[in-house]
Amino acid sequence: MVGERAPGQKPVLTTTVTDSAVKTLRGDHIRLLIFADQRNTRTSGGRTCYAVAMPAVDAVRQGGRWKSPNVDTFTGTR
């Protein structure tokens, strides 16, 4: 349903990371919490909605780089 309405509403989603924190670090495994503000604006009507997002990111260090096979999203409305 969202996919059907989106072209007519022309939404623009802007996400700004406001903070981050290491929840756990064990060897080459890390879990990060990312805190972000999101703004969704319909360009067809100028209506804007605000929300917060707090994804948890799991990553593994491989070959000197952090790779993230998993992102958990937790959202709430302000």
All heavy atoms as a GROMACS GRO file, in nm:
protein
  592
    1MET      N    1   0.081  -0.119   0.000
    1MET     CA    2   0.000   0.000   0.000
    1MET      C    3   0.086   0.127   0.000
    1MET      O    4   0.058   0.219  -0.074
    1MET     CB    5  -0.092  -0.004   0.121
    1MET     CG    6  -0.190   0.108   0.124
    1MET     SD    7  -0.317   0.071   0.246
    1MET     CE    8  -0.449   0.154   0.171
    2VAL      N    9   0.191   0.129   0.083
    2VAL     CA   10   0.280   0.245   0.086
    2VAL      C   11   0.347   0.263  -0.050
    2VAL      O   12   0.357   0.375  -0.101
    2VAL     CB   13   0.387   0.230   0.197
    2VAL    CG1   14   0.492   0.340   0.186
    2VAL    CG2   15   0.322   0.232   0.332
    3GLY      N   16   0.390   0.153  -0.110
    3GLY     CA   17   0.455   0.159  -0.241
    3GLY      C   18   0.364   0.214  -0.349
    3GLY      O   19   0.410   0.278  -0.444
    4GLU      N   20   0.235   0.194  -0.335
    4GLU     CA   21   0.138   0.246  -0.432
    4GLU      C   22   0.117   0.396  -0.417
    4GLU      O   23   0.100   0.467  -0.515
    4GLU     CB   24   0.004   0.174  -0.416
    4GLU     CG   25   0.009   0.026  -0.449
    4GLU     CD   26  -0.118  -0.047  -0.408
    4GLU    OE1   27  -0.215   0.019  -0.364
    4GLU    OE2   28  -0.118  -0.171  -0.420
    5ARG      N   29   0.119   0.445  -0.292
    5ARG     CA   30   0.094   0.588  -0.267
    5ARG      C   31   0.218   0.675  -0.282
    5ARG      O   32   0.208   0.794  -0.308
    5ARG     CB   33   0.039   0.606  -0.126
    5ARG     CG   34  -0.103   0.560  -0.114
    5ARG     CD   35  -0.160   0.609   0.015
    5ARG     NE   36  -0.184   0.493   0.101
    5ARG     CZ   37  -0.210   0.501   0.229
    5ARG    NH1   38  -0.211   0.616   0.290
    5ARG    NH2   39  -0.232   0.393   0.299
    6ALA      N   40   0.334   0.618  -0.260
    6ALA     CA   41   0.459   0.697  -0.256
    6ALA      C   42   0.484   0.781  -0.381
    6ALA      O   43   0.520   0.898  -0.368
    6ALA     CB   44   0.578   0.606  -0.228
    7PRO      N   45   0.467   0.728  -0.504
    7PRO     CA   46   0.496   0.811  -0.620
    7PRO      C   47   0.414   0.940  -0.624
    7PRO      O   48   0.465   1.046  -0.662
    7PRO     CB   49   0.464   0.720  -0.738
    7PRO     CG   50   0.483   0.582  -0.685
    7PRO     CD   51   0.434   0.590  -0.542
    8GLY      N   52   0.287   0.935  -0.583
    8GLY     CA   53   0.203   1.054  -0.584
    8GLY      C   54   0.236   1.152  -0.473
    8GLY      O   55   0.221   1.273  -0.488
    9GLN      N   56   0.280   1.101  -0.361
    9GLN     CA   57   0.312   1.188  -0.247
    9GLN      C   58   0.453   1.244  -0.255
    9GLN      O   59   0.484   1.342  -0.190
    9GLN     CB   60   0.295   1.109  -0.117
    9GLN     CG   61   0.152   1.068  -0.091
    9GLN     CD   62   0.139   0.980   0.032
    9GLN    OE1   63   0.237   0.936   0.090
    9GLN    NE2   64   0.017   0.952   0.070
   10LYS      N   65   0.539   1.180  -0.329
   10LYS     CA   66   0.678   1.223  -0.346
   10LYS      C   67   0.746   1.248  -0.212
   10LYS      O   68   0.792   1.358  -0.183
   10LYS     CB   69   0.686   1.346  -0.435
   10LYS     CG   70   0.631   1.323  -0.574
   10LYS     CD   71   0.638   1.446  -0.657
   10LYS     CE   72   0.573   1.419  -0.792
   10LYS     NZ   73   0.566   1.539  -0.873
   11PRO      N   74   0.755   1.145  -0.127
   11PRO     CA   75   0.815   1.164   0.005
   11PRO      C   76   0.968   1.178  -0.001
   11PRO      O   77   1.035   1.119  -0.086
   11PRO     CB   78   0.776   1.038   0.081
   11PRO     CG   79   0.764   0.934  -0.026
   11PRO     CD   80   0.712   1.007  -0.147
   12VAL      N   81   1.020   1.256   0.092
   12VAL     CA   82   1.164   1.271   0.109
   12VAL      C   83   1.194   1.240   0.256
   12VAL      O   84   1.142   1.306   0.346
   12VAL     CB   85   1.212   1.414   0.074
   12VAL    CG1   86   1.360   1.429   0.105
   12VAL    CG2   87   1.183   1.445  -0.071
   13LEU      N   88   1.276   1.139   0.280
   13LEU     CA   89   1.314   1.100   0.415
   13LEU      C   90   1.456   1.149   0.442
   13LEU      O   91   1.549   1.116   0.367
   13LEU     CB   92   1.307   0.949   0.434
   13LEU     CG   93   1.353   0.896   0.570
   13LEU    CD1   94   1.262   0.947   0.681
   13LEU    CD2   95   1.356   0.744   0.570
   14THR      N   96   1.472   1.226   0.548
   14THR     CA   97   1.602   1.276   0.589
   14THR      C   98   1.633   1.219   0.728
   14THR      O   99   1.552   1.233   0.820
   14THR     CB  100   1.602   1.430   0.596
   14THR    OG1  101   1.562   1.481   0.470
   14THR    CG2  102   1.740   1.482   0.632
   15THR      N  103   1.747   1.156   0.742
   15THR     CA  104   1.789   1.099   0.869
   15THR      C  105   1.919   1.164   0.912
   15THR      O  106   2.014   1.170   0.835
   15THR     CB  107   1.808   0.947   0.858
   15THR    OG1  108   1.685   0.889   0.814
   15THR    CG2  109   1.848   0.885   0.990
   16THR      N  110   1.922   1.213   1.036
   16THR     CA  111   2.041   1.276   1.092
   16THR      C  112   2.084   1.199   1.215
   16THR      O  113   2.008   1.188   1.311
   16THR     CB  114   2.013   1.423   1.129
   16THR    OG1  115   1.966   1.492   1.014
   16THR    CG2  116   2.139   1.490   1.182
   17VAL      N  117   2.205   1.144   1.212
   17VAL     CA  118   2.258   1.073   1.328
   17VAL      C  119   2.298   1.177   1.432
   17VAL      O  120   2.374   1.269   1.404
   17VAL     CB  121   2.378   0.984   1.290
   17VAL    CG1  122   2.443   0.923   1.413
   17VAL    CG2  123   2.334   0.875   1.192
   18THR      N  124   2.242   1.162   1.553
   18THR     CA  125   2.270   1.260   1.658
   18THR      C  126   2.371   1.208   1.761
   18THR      O  127   2.435   1.288   1.829
   18THR     CB  128   2.141   1.299   1.731
   18THR    OG1  129   2.079   1.181   1.783
   18THR    CG2  130   2.045   1.369   1.636
   19ASP      N  131   2.383   1.076   1.772
   19ASP     CA  132   2.477   1.019   1.868
   19ASP      C  133   2.494   0.871   1.840
   19ASP      O  134   2.414   0.810   1.767
   19ASP     CB  135   2.427   1.038   2.010
   19ASP     CG  136   2.540   1.051   2.112
   19ASP    OD1  137   2.657   1.021   2.077
   19ASP    OD2  138   2.512   1.091   2.226
   20SER      N  139   2.595   0.812   1.896
   20SER     CA  140   2.617   0.667   1.884
   20SER      C  141   2.688   0.620   2.011
   20SER      O  142   2.752   0.698   2.081
   20SER     CB  143   2.700   0.633   1.761
   20SER     OG  144   2.827   0.692   1.769
   21ALA      N  145   2.674   0.491   2.038
   21ALA     CA  146   2.736   0.434   2.157
   21ALA      C  147   2.770   0.288   2.132
   21ALA      O  148   2.698   0.217   2.063
   21ALA     CB  149   2.641   0.445   2.276
   22VAL      N  150   2.882   0.245   2.189
   22VAL     CA  151   2.920   0.105   2.185
   22VAL      C  152   2.849   0.034   2.298
   22VAL      O  153   2.866   0.071   2.415
   22VAL     CB  154   3.073   0.088   2.198
   22VAL    CG1  155   3.109  -0.059   2.205
   22VAL    CG2  156   3.144   0.156   2.082
   23LYS      N  157   2.766  -0.064   2.264
   23LYS     CA  158   2.697  -0.140   2.368
   23LYS      C  159   2.786  -0.254   2.417
   23LYS      O  160   2.802  -0.272   2.537
   23LYS     CB  161   2.565  -0.195   2.315
   23LYS     CG  162   2.487  -0.267   2.422
   23LYS     CD  163   2.353  -0.312   2.373
   23LYS     CE  164   2.283  -0.383   2.489
   23LYS     NZ  165   2.174  -0.463   2.447
   24THR      N  166   2.843  -0.330   2.323
   24THR     CA  167   2.935  -0.438   2.360
   24THR      C  168   3.048  -0.445   2.259
   24THR      O  169   3.030  -0.416   2.141
   24THR     CB  170   2.866  -0.576   2.366
   24THR    OG1  171   2.807  -0.604   2.240
   24THR    CG2  172   2.760  -0.582   2.474
   25LEU      N  173   3.164  -0.483   2.308
   25LEU     CA  174   3.281  -0.506   2.223
   25LEU      C  175   3.354  -0.627   2.278
   25LEU      O  176   3.405  -0.624   2.389
   25LEU     CB  177   3.373  -0.384   2.222
   25LEU     CG  178   3.505  -0.398   2.146
   25LEU    CD1  179   3.480  -0.428   1.998
   25LEU    CD2  180   3.588  -0.272   2.162
   26ARG      N  181   3.352  -0.734   2.200
   26ARG     CA  182   3.419  -0.858   2.240
   26ARG      C  183   3.503  -0.906   2.123
   26ARG      O  184   3.449  -0.956   2.024
   26ARG     CB  185   3.316  -0.964   2.278
   26ARG     CG  186   3.242  -0.932   2.404
   26ARG     CD  187   3.152  -1.047   2.449
   26ARG     NE  188   3.073  -1.007   2.562
   26ARG     CZ  189   2.941  -0.991   2.559
   26ARG    NH1  190   2.874  -1.016   2.448
   26ARG    NH2  191   2.878  -0.953   2.666
   27GLY      N  192   3.633  -0.888   2.134
   27GLY     CA  193   3.723  -0.931   2.027
   27GLY      C  194   3.691  -0.858   1.898
   27GLY      O  195   3.698  -0.736   1.892
   28ASP      N  196   3.654  -0.932   1.794
   28ASP     CA  197   3.622  -0.875   1.664
   28ASP      C  198   3.472  -0.857   1.643
   28ASP      O  199   3.426  -0.843   1.530
   28ASP     CB  200   3.679  -0.963   1.552
   28ASP     CG  201   3.830  -0.952   1.544
   28ASP    OD1  202   3.886  -0.852   1.594
   28ASP    OD2  203   3.894  -1.042   1.487
   29HIS      N  204   3.394  -0.858   1.750
   29HIS     CA  205   3.249  -0.839   1.741
   29HIS      C  206   3.210  -0.715   1.820
   29HIS      O  207   3.254  -0.695   1.932
   29HIS     CB  208   3.175  -0.961   1.799
   29HIS     CG  209   3.202  -1.088   1.725
   29HIS    ND1  210   3.126  -1.129   1.618
   29HIS    CD2  211   3.299  -1.180   1.740
   29HIS    CE1  212   3.174  -1.243   1.572
   29HIS    NE2  213   3.281  -1.276   1.644
   30ILE      N  214   3.124  -0.633   1.759
   30ILE     CA  215   3.079  -0.510   1.824
   30ILE      C  216   2.929  -0.493   1.803
   30ILE      O  217   2.875  -0.538   1.702
   30ILE     CB  218   3.156  -0.387   1.769
   30ILE    CG1  219   3.135  -0.264   1.857
   30ILE    CG2  220   3.117  -0.358   1.625
   30ILE    CD1  221   3.229  -0.149   1.824
   31ARG      N  222   2.863  -0.433   1.900
   31ARG     CA  223   2.722  -0.394   1.887
   31ARG      C  224   2.714  -0.246   1.920
   31ARG      O  225   2.751  -0.202   2.029
   31ARG     CB  226   2.633  -0.475   1.979
   31ARG     CG  227   2.484  -0.443   1.962
   31ARG     CD  228   2.398  -0.552   2.024
   31ARG     NE  229   2.257  -0.526   2.013
   31ARG     CZ  230   2.179  -0.565   1.913
   31ARG    NH1  231   2.231  -0.634   1.812
   31ARG    NH2  232   2.051  -0.538   1.913
   32LEU      N  233   2.665  -0.168   1.823
   32LEU     CA  234   2.654  -0.023   1.836
   32LEU      C  235   2.508   0.017   1.844
   32LEU      O  236   2.422  -0.045   1.780
   32LEU     CB  237   2.713   0.046   1.712
   32LEU     CG  238   2.859   0.020   1.683
   32LEU    CD1  239   2.894   0.068   1.543
   32LEU    CD2  240   2.946   0.089   1.785
   33LEU      N  241   2.480   0.122   1.919
   33LEU     CA  242   2.349   0.185   1.919
   33LEU      C  243   2.364   0.319   1.848
   33LEU      O  244   2.454   0.397   1.881
   33LEU     CB  245   2.297   0.205   2.061
   33LEU     CG  246   2.273   0.079   2.142
   33LEU    CD1  247   2.228   0.115   2.282
   33LEU    CD2  248   2.171  -0.011   2.074
   34ILE      N  249   2.277   0.343   1.751
   34ILE     CA  250   2.280   0.467   1.675
   34ILE      C  251   2.152   0.544   1.708
   34ILE      O  252   2.043   0.489   1.701
   34ILE     CB  253   2.285   0.439   1.523
   34ILE    CG1  254   2.399   0.344   1.488
   34ILE    CG2  255   2.292   0.569   1.443
   34ILE    CD1  256   2.537   0.394   1.516
   35PHE      N  257   2.165   0.670   1.745
   35PHE     CA  258   2.051   0.754   1.775
   35PHE      C  259   2.034   0.855   1.661
   35PHE      O  260   2.132   0.920   1.623
   35PHE     CB  261   2.071   0.828   1.908
   35PHE     CG  262   2.094   0.732   2.022
   35PHE    CD1  263   2.223   0.694   2.058
   35PHE    CD2  264   1.986   0.679   2.092
   35PHE    CE1  265   2.244   0.604   2.161
   35PHE    CE2  266   2.007   0.588   2.196
   35PHE     CZ  267   2.136   0.551   2.230
   36ALA      N  268   1.913   0.863   1.606
   36ALA     CA  269   1.893   0.948   1.490
   36ALA      C  270   1.756   1.016   1.493
   36ALA      O  271   1.659   0.962   1.547
   36ALA     CB  272   1.906   0.866   1.362
   37ASP      N  273   1.751   1.135   1.434
   37ASP     CA  274   1.625   1.206   1.411
   37ASP      C  275   1.589   1.186   1.265
   37ASP      O  276   1.675   1.194   1.177
   37ASP     CB  277   1.642   1.356   1.438
   37ASP     CG  278   1.660   1.387   1.585
   37ASP    OD1  279   1.611   1.309   1.669
   37ASP    OD2  280   1.723   1.489   1.616
   38GLN      N  281   1.460   1.160   1.241
   38GLN     CA  282   1.413   1.142   1.103
   38GLN      C  283   1.304   1.242   1.072
   38GLN      O  284   1.220   1.273   1.157
   38GLN     CB  285   1.358   1.001   1.082
   38GLN     CG  286   1.465   0.895   1.090
   38GLN     CD  287   1.412   0.757   1.058
   38GLN    OE1  288   1.303   0.721   1.099
   38GLN    NE2  289   1.490   0.680   0.985
   39ARG      N  290   1.307   1.293   0.949
   39ARG     CA  291   1.205   1.386   0.901
   39ARG      C  292   1.155   1.334   0.766
   39ARG      O  293   1.234   1.311   0.676
   39ARG     CB  294   1.266   1.525   0.885
   39ARG     CG  295   1.163   1.629   0.844
   39ARG     CD  296   1.224   1.766   0.834
   39ARG     NE  297   1.308   1.770   0.715
   39ARG     CZ  298   1.424   1.834   0.706
   39ARG    NH1  299   1.472   1.898   0.811
   39ARG    NH2  300   1.493   1.833   0.597
   40ASN      N  301   1.025   1.312   0.756
   40ASN     CA  302   0.964   1.264   0.633
   40ASN      C  303   0.872   1.373   0.581
   40ASN      O  304   0.775   1.410   0.647
   40ASN     CB  305   0.886   1.135   0.660
   40ASN     CG  306   0.835   1.071   0.533
   40ASN    OD1  307   0.847   1.126   0.425
   40ASN    ND2  308   0.779   0.953   0.547
   41THR      N  309   0.904   1.426   0.464
   41THR     CA  310   0.827   1.536   0.406
   41THR      C  311   0.765   1.492   0.275
   41THR      O  312   0.834   1.438   0.188
   41THR     CB  313   0.917   1.660   0.382
   41THR    OG1  314   0.976   1.697   0.507
   41THR    CG2  315   0.838   1.776   0.327
   42ARG      N  316   0.636   1.517   0.260
   42ARG     CA  317   0.567   1.493   0.133
   42ARG      C  318   0.585   1.618   0.048
   42ARG      O  319   0.531   1.724   0.081
   42ARG     CB  320   0.419   1.469   0.154
   42ARG     CG  321   0.388   1.342   0.226
   42ARG     CD  322   0.237   1.328   0.236
   42ARG     NE  323   0.203   1.214   0.317
   42ARG     CZ  324   0.080   1.182   0.350
   42ARG    NH1  325  -0.021   1.257   0.308
   42ARG    NH2  326   0.056   1.076   0.423
   43THR      N  327   0.658   1.607  -0.059
   43THR     CA  328   0.682   1.724  -0.143
   43THR      C  329   0.556   1.765  -0.219
   43THR      O  330   0.544   1.879  -0.261
   43THR     CB  331   0.797   1.699  -0.242
   43THR    OG1  332   0.767   1.584  -0.321
   43THR    CG2  333   0.928   1.677  -0.169
   44SER      N  334   0.460   1.673  -0.232
   44SER     CA  335   0.336   1.707  -0.302
   44SER      C  336   0.241   1.790  -0.216
   44SER      O  337   0.152   1.854  -0.269
   44SER     CB  338   0.264   1.579  -0.347
   44SER     OG  339   0.226   1.503  -0.235
   45GLY      N  340   0.259   1.789  -0.085
   45GLY     CA  341   0.168   1.864   0.001
   45GLY      C  342   0.236   1.941   0.111
   45GLY      O  343   0.173   2.013   0.188
   46GLY      N  344   0.366   1.925   0.124
   46GLY     CA  345   0.442   1.998   0.224
   46GLY      C  346   0.424   1.948   0.367
   46GLY      O  347   0.472   2.009   0.460
   47ARG      N  348   0.355   1.837   0.385
   47ARG     CA  349   0.331   1.784   0.520
   47ARG      C  350   0.458   1.712   0.569
   47ARG      O  351   0.516   1.632   0.497
   47ARG     CB  352   0.214   1.688   0.515
   47ARG     CG  353   0.174   1.637   0.649
   47ARG     CD  354   0.045   1.559   0.639
   47ARG     NE  355   0.033   1.474   0.757
   47ARG     CZ  356  -0.055   1.380   0.769
   47ARG    NH1  357  -0.138   1.355   0.670
   47ARG    NH2  358  -0.060   1.308   0.877
   48THR      N  359   0.498   1.741   0.694
   48THR     CA  360   0.619   1.682   0.750
   48THR      C  361   0.586   1.607   0.878
   48THR      O  362   0.510   1.655   0.961
   48THR     CB  363   0.724   1.791   0.781
   48THR    OG1  364   0.757   1.858   0.659
   48THR    CG2  365   0.850   1.731   0.840
   49CYS      N  366   0.644   1.488   0.892
   49CYS     CA  367   0.632   1.408   1.014
   49CYS      C  368   0.772   1.389   1.072
   49CYS      O  369   0.869   1.375   0.996
   49CYS     CB  370   0.572   1.271   0.982
   49CYS     SG  371   0.405   1.277   0.919
   50TYR      N  372   0.780   1.388   1.203
   50TYR     CA  373   0.908   1.370   1.271
   50TYR      C  374   0.905   1.240   1.352
   50TYR      O  375   0.801   1.203   1.407
   50TYR     CB  376   0.938   1.488   1.364
   50TYR     CG  377   0.952   1.618   1.290
   50TYR    CD1  378   0.844   1.701   1.270
   50TYR    CD2  379   1.076   1.656   1.240
   50TYR    CE1  380   0.856   1.821   1.201
   50TYR    CE2  381   1.089   1.775   1.170
   50TYR     CZ  382   0.979   1.857   1.152
   50TYR     OH  383   0.994   1.975   1.084
   51ALA      N  384   1.018   1.175   1.360
   51ALA     CA  385   1.030   1.052   1.439
   51ALA      C  386   1.175   1.037   1.485
   51ALA      O  387   1.265   1.105   1.436
   51ALA     CB  388   0.989   0.931   1.356
   52VAL      N  389   1.193   0.951   1.581
   52VAL     CA  390   1.328   0.916   1.624
   52VAL      C  391   1.353   0.771   1.584
   52VAL      O  392   1.262   0.692   1.569
   52VAL     CB  393   1.347   0.932   1.777
   52VAL    CG1  394   1.334   1.078   1.815
   52VAL    CG2  395   1.249   0.848   1.853
   53ALA      N  396   1.479   0.739   1.565
   53ALA     CA  397   1.517   0.602   1.530
   53ALA      C  398   1.636   0.562   1.617
   53ALA      O  399   1.720   0.645   1.650
   53ALA     CB  400   1.554   0.591   1.383
   54MET      N  401   1.640   0.436   1.654
   54MET     CA  402   1.751   0.385   1.732
   54MET      C  403   1.787   0.245   1.682
   54MET      O  404   1.750   0.145   1.743
   54MET     CB  405   1.719   0.380   1.881
   54MET     CG  406   1.842   0.347   1.964
   54MET     SD  407   1.807   0.334   2.141
   54MET     CE  408   1.732   0.174   2.149
   55PRO      N  409   1.854   0.237   1.568
   55PRO     CA  410   1.896   0.105   1.523
   55PRO      C  411   2.015   0.053   1.603
   55PRO      O  412   2.099   0.130   1.649
   55PRO     CB  413   1.934   0.126   1.376
   55PRO     CG  414   1.964   0.271   1.365
   55PRO     CD  415   1.885   0.340   1.472
   56ALA      N  416   2.018  -0.077   1.622
   56ALA     CA  417   2.132  -0.145   1.683
   56ALA      C  418   2.206  -0.216   1.570
   56ALA      O  419   2.145  -0.287   1.491
   56ALA     CB  420   2.087  -0.244   1.788
   57VAL      N  421   2.334  -0.192   1.561
   57VAL     CA  422   2.414  -0.246   1.452
   57VAL      C  423   2.515  -0.346   1.507
   57VAL      O  424   2.594  -0.313   1.595
   57VAL     CB  425   2.489  -0.133   1.377
   57VAL    CG1  426   2.575  -0.189   1.265
   57VAL    CG2  427   2.391  -0.030   1.325
   58ASP      N  428   2.509  -0.469   1.456
   58ASP     CA  429   2.609  -0.570   1.489
   58ASP      C  430   2.712  -0.572   1.377
   58ASP      O  431   2.676  -0.568   1.259
   58ASP     CB  432   2.544  -0.709   1.500
   58ASP     CG  433   2.447  -0.718   1.616
   58ASP    OD1  434   2.481  -0.667   1.724
   58ASP    OD2  435   2.339  -0.775   1.599
   59ALA      N  436   2.839  -0.575   1.413
   59ALA     CA  437   2.944  -0.577   1.312
   59ALA      C  438   3.056  -0.672   1.355
   59ALA      O  439   3.075  -0.698   1.474
   59ALA     CB  440   3.000  -0.437   1.290
   60VAL      N  441   3.128  -0.721   1.254
   60VAL     CA  442   3.240  -0.812   1.274
   60VAL      C  443   3.359  -0.755   1.198
   60VAL      O  444   3.346  -0.713   1.084
   60VAL     CB  445   3.206  -0.954   1.222
   60VAL    CG1  446   3.325  -1.046   1.239
   60VAL    CG2  447   3.084  -1.009   1.292
   61ARG      N  448   3.476  -0.755   1.262
   61ARG     CA  449   3.597  -0.707   1.194
   61ARG      C  450   3.655  -0.820   1.112
   61ARG      O  451   3.689  -0.926   1.165
   61ARG     CB  452   3.699  -0.655   1.294
   61ARG     CG  453   3.817  -0.590   1.225
   61ARG     CD  454   3.914  -0.520   1.315
   61ARG     NE  455   3.911  -0.564   1.453
   61ARG     CZ  456   3.943  -0.487   1.555
   61ARG    NH1  457   3.978  -0.363   1.535
   61ARG    NH2  458   3.941  -0.534   1.676
   62GLN      N  459   3.665  -0.797   0.981
   62GLN     CA  460   3.721  -0.896   0.888
   62GLN      C  461   3.819  -0.826   0.796
   62GLN      O  462   3.783  -0.729   0.730
   62GLN     CB  463   3.610  -0.961   0.804
   62GLN     CG  464   3.513  -1.042   0.884
   62GLN     CD  465   3.399  -1.096   0.798
   62GLN    OE1  466   3.371  -1.047   0.690
   62GLN    NE2  467   3.333  -1.199   0.848
   63GLY      N  468   3.940  -0.872   0.795
   63GLY     CA  469   4.041  -0.812   0.708
   63GLY      C  470   4.067  -0.666   0.737
   63GLY      O  471   4.091  -0.588   0.645
   64GLY      N  472   4.059  -0.626   0.863
   64GLY     CA  473   4.086  -0.487   0.900
   64GLY      C  474   3.968  -0.394   0.880
   64GLY      O  475   3.980  -0.274   0.902
   65ARG      N  476   3.852  -0.446   0.838
   65ARG     CA  477   3.733  -0.363   0.816
   65ARG      C  478   3.616  -0.417   0.897
   65ARG      O  479   3.606  -0.537   0.919
   65ARG     CB  480   3.692  -0.364   0.668
   65ARG     CG  481   3.790  -0.293   0.581
   65ARG     CD  482   3.740  -0.293   0.439
   65ARG     NE  483   3.822  -0.203   0.361
   65ARG     CZ  484   3.775  -0.124   0.268
   65ARG    NH1  485   3.649  -0.127   0.237
   65ARG    NH2  486   3.856  -0.044   0.204
   66TRP      N  487   3.529  -0.327   0.939
   66TRP     CA  488   3.408  -0.367   1.010
   66TRP      C  489   3.299  -0.393   0.909
   66TRP      O  490   3.271  -0.310   0.824
   66TRP     CB  491   3.363  -0.259   1.108
   66TRP     CG  492   3.455  -0.247   1.227
   66TRP    CD1  493   3.554  -0.155   1.245
   66TRP    CD2  494   3.457  -0.332   1.342
   66TRP    NE1  495   3.617  -0.177   1.365
   66TRP    CE2  496   3.559  -0.285   1.426
   66TRP    CE3  497   3.383  -0.443   1.382
   66TRP    CZ2  498   3.588  -0.344   1.548
   66TRP    CZ3  499   3.411  -0.501   1.504
   66TRP    CH2  500   3.513  -0.453   1.585
   67LYS      N  501   3.238  -0.510   0.917
   67LYS     CA  502   3.129  -0.547   0.826
   67LYS      C  503   3.005  -0.575   0.911
   67LYS      O  504   3.013  -0.640   1.014
   67LYS     CB  505   3.167  -0.668   0.744
   67LYS     CG  506   3.289  -0.640   0.658
   67LYS     CD  507   3.314  -0.746   0.558
   67LYS     CE  508   3.436  -0.704   0.475
   67LYS     NZ  509   3.453  -0.789   0.362
   68SER      N  510   2.892  -0.526   0.862
   68SER     CA  511   2.769  -0.537   0.939
   68SER      C  512   2.667  -0.627   0.868
   68SER      O  513   2.601  -0.584   0.774
   68SER     CB  514   2.708  -0.398   0.959
   68SER     OG  515   2.589  -0.410   1.030
   69PRO      N  516   2.654  -0.751   0.917
   69PRO     CA  517   2.555  -0.840   0.856
   69PRO      C  518   2.415  -0.822   0.913
   69PRO      O  519   2.320  -0.879   0.863
   69PRO     CB  520   2.609  -0.979   0.892
   69PRO     CG  521   2.678  -0.959   1.022
   69PRO     CD  522   2.735  -0.818   1.016
   70ASN      N  523   2.398  -0.740   1.020
   70ASN     CA  524   2.269  -0.733   1.087
   70ASN      C  525   2.244  -0.593   1.144
   70ASN      O  526   2.330  -0.538   1.211
   70ASN     CB  527   2.264  -0.836   1.201
   70ASN     CG  528   2.129  -0.840   1.268
   70ASN    OD1  529   2.027  -0.818   1.205
   70ASN    ND2  530   2.128  -0.868   1.397
   71VAL      N  531   2.125  -0.539   1.117
   71VAL     CA  532   2.082  -0.413   1.176
   71VAL      C  533   1.942  -0.435   1.233
   71VAL      O  534   1.851  -0.477   1.162
   71VAL     CB  535   2.078  -0.299   1.072
   71VAL    CG1  536   2.023  -0.171   1.132
   71VAL    CG2  537   2.215  -0.275   1.012
   72ASP      N  538   1.925  -0.408   1.363
   72ASP     CA  539   1.794  -0.414   1.428
   72ASP      C  540   1.741  -0.272   1.436
   72ASP      O  541   1.813  -0.182   1.478
   72ASP     CB  542   1.804  -0.469   1.571
   72ASP     CG  543   1.853  -0.612   1.576
   72ASP    OD1  544   1.825  -0.688   1.482
   72ASP    OD2  545   1.919  -0.647   1.675
   73THR      N  546   1.616  -0.252   1.399
   73THR     CA  547   1.559  -0.116   1.409
   73THR      C  548   1.453  -0.111   1.516
   73THR      O  549   1.369  -0.198   1.529
   73THR     CB  550   1.498  -0.072   1.274
   73THR    OG1  551   1.399  -0.166   1.235
   73THR    CG2  552   1.604  -0.061   1.167
   74PHE      N  553   1.463  -0.005   1.595
   74PHE     CA  554   1.365   0.023   1.699
   74PHE      C  555   1.324   0.167   1.677
   74PHE      O  556   1.410   0.254   1.675
   74PHE     CB  557   1.428   0.010   1.839
   74PHE     CG  558   1.499  -0.120   1.860
   74PHE    CD1  559   1.637  -0.127   1.845
   74PHE    CD2  560   1.430  -0.234   1.893
   74PHE    CE1  561   1.705  -0.247   1.864
   74PHE    CE2  562   1.496  -0.353   1.912
   74PHE     CZ  563   1.633  -0.360   1.898
   75THR      N  564   1.197   0.194   1.657
   75THR     CA  565   1.156   0.332   1.630
   75THR      C  566   1.047   0.374   1.726
   75THR      O  567   0.973   0.294   1.781
   75THR     CB  568   1.102   0.348   1.486
   75THR    OG1  569   0.992   0.260   1.469
   75THR    CG2  570   1.210   0.318   1.383
   76GLY      N  571   1.038   0.504   1.743
   76GLY     CA  572   0.933   0.562   1.825
   76GLY      C  573   0.895   0.696   1.767
   76GLY      O  574   0.973   0.758   1.697
   77THR      N  575   0.775   0.740   1.792
   77THR     CA  576   0.728   0.868   1.740
   77THR      C  577   0.736   0.974   1.848
   77THR      O  578   0.705   0.947   1.962
   77THR     CB  579   0.582   0.854   1.691
   77THR    OG1  580   0.577   0.750   1.596
   77THR    CG2  581   0.533   0.981   1.629
   78ARG      N  582   0.780   1.092   1.811
   78ARG     CA  583   0.784   1.203   1.907
   78ARG      C  584   0.653   1.274   1.910
   78ARG      O  585   0.587   1.290   1.816
   78ARG     CB  586   0.881   1.311   1.865
   78ARG     CG  587   1.018   1.286   1.860
   78ARG     CD  588   1.089   1.417   1.847
   78ARG     NE  589   1.191   1.397   1.749
   78ARG     CZ  590   1.277   1.484   1.715
   78ARG    NH1  591   1.272   1.603   1.763
   78ARG    NH2  592   1.370   1.461   1.629
   0.00000   0.00000   0.00000
